[in-house]
């Protein structure tokens, strides 16, 4: 299976853990070195920031489409993010909001997922990369080293277990580091669904019973 075929298989999946299982099965079919080479390749998971003007000029979208400044999954750097009232500085984040909610004026706040850089000097670096590149965890997602990262960074993890907030006006003014590729965006979406809307059969039974009784 190629990355293109993986993306096609993910686009039809919504609730449940089918999407993440598909990603895991794809990764398990590769050796560790193959995973590193594939997911670190240029344009595999991330690309240069995608701009509205360029998309219109290339005919990718019509000029009647909403003018975006940010896309879901974009990696940004900002010192204007807050966690429980505490300002965080020197950090990078992936944007969790859907792209339609990132159009200026639509929402007051942006939801940001912190990025954790993995340093080659960390004793657990190899183990962390092994876990991330197999996509076994639904709490973290692998991204390759990004523009502006320290030379010691061998990979990044989007952390889904710690949502941070920022005013939308500050997020829009943040430094855009990268956009997700199409398959990167599909994998990102599968993690978001796993964290936010994973639906077990027992929960469906529970809700169905109380819906009938109400």
ChimeraX attribute file (.defattr): number of C-alpha atoms within 10 A of each C-alpha:
attribute: neighborCount
match mode: 1-to-1
recipient: residues
	/A:1	7
	/A:2	9
	/A:3	17
	/A:4	10
	/A:5	10
	/A:6	17
	/A:7	19
	/A:8	13
	/A:9	15
	/A:10	20
	/A:11	14
	/A:12	9
	/A:13	17
	/A:14	15
	/A:15	14
	/A:16	16
	/A:17	19
	/A:18	17
	/A:19	24
	/A:20	25
	/A:21	15
	/A:22	19
	/A:23	22
	/A:24	16
	/A:25	13
	/A:26	17
	/A:27	19
	/A:28	15
	/A:29	12
	/A:30	14
	/A:31	11
	/A:32	15
	/A:33	9
	/A:34	13
	/A:35	18
	/A:36	16
	/A:37	12
	/A:38	17
	/A:39	19
	/A:40	18
	/A:41	12
	/A:42	13
	/A:43	16
	/A:44	18
	/A:45	24
	/A:46	26
	/A:47	17
	/A:48	16
	/A:49	18
	/A:50	18
	/A:51	14
	/A:52	19
	/A:53	14
	/A:54	11
	/A:55	13
	/A:56	15
	/A:57	11
	/A:58	9
	/A:59	10
	/A:60	10
	/A:61	14
	/A:62	12
	/A:63	13
	/A:64	7
	/A:65	9
	/A:66	14
	/A:67	15
	/A:68	17
	/A:69	18
	/A:70	28
	/A:71	25
	/A:72	19
	/A:73	26
	/A:74	25
	/A:75	26
	/A:76	24
	/A:77	21
	/A:78	19
	/A:79	15
	/A:80	18
	/A:81	25
	/A:82	16
	/A:83	12
	/A:84	7
	/A:85	9
	/A:86	8
	/A:87	13
	/A:88	14
	/A:89	12
	/A:90	9
	/A:91	15
	/A:92	26
	/A:93	24
	/A:94	26
	/A:95	25
	/A:96	21
	/A:97	18
	/A:98	15
	/A:99	16
	/A:100	15
	/A:101	18
	/A:102	26
	/A:103	17
	/A:104	16
	/A:105	9
	/A:106	10
	/A:107	14
	/A:108	12
	/A:109	16
	/A:110	23
	/A:111	19
	/A:112	27
	/A:113	23
	/A:114	24
	/A:115	22
	/A:116	18
	/A:117	22
	/A:118	20
	/A:119	17
	/A:120	14
	/A:121	11
	/A:122	12
	/A:123	9
	/A:124	12
	/A:125	16
	/A:126	15
	/A:127	11
	/A:128	16
	/A:129	19
	/A:130	16
	/A:131	14
	/A:132	21
	/A:133	25
	/A:134	21
	/A:135	24
	/A:136	18
	/A:137	14
	/A:138	18
	/A:139	17
	/A:140	22
	/A:141	22
	/A:142	27
	/A:143	23
	/A:144	21
	/A:145	19
	/A:146	18
	/A:147	9
	/A:148	8
	/A:149	14
	/A:150	11
	/A:151	9
	/A:152	13
	/A:153	18
	/A:154	20
	/A:155	23
	/A:156	23
	/A:157	21
	/A:158	25
	/A:159	19
	/A:160	21
	/A:161	12
	/A:162	12
	/A:163	17
	/A:164	20
	/A:165	20
	/A:166	20
	/A:167	15
	/A:168	20
	/A:169	16
	/A:170	14
	/A:171	25
	/A:172	19
	/A:173	14
	/A:174	17
	/A:175	12
	/A:176	20
	/A:177	20
	/A:178	20
	/A:179	25
	/A:180	25
	/A:181	20
	/A:182	17
	/A:183	21
	/A:184	23
	/A:185	19
	/A:186	24
	/A:187	25
	/A:188	23
	/A:189	22
	/A:190	28
	/A:191	25
	/A:192	17
	/A:193	20
	/A:194	21
	/A:195	15
	/A:196	11
	/A:197	14
	/A:198	17
	/A:199	14
	/A:200	12
	/A:201	10
	/A:202	9
	/A:203	11
	/A:204	10
	/A:205	11
	/A:206	11
	/A:207	12
	/A:208	11
	/A:209	11
	/A:210	9
	/A:211	9
	/A:212	7
	/A:213	7
	/A:214	5
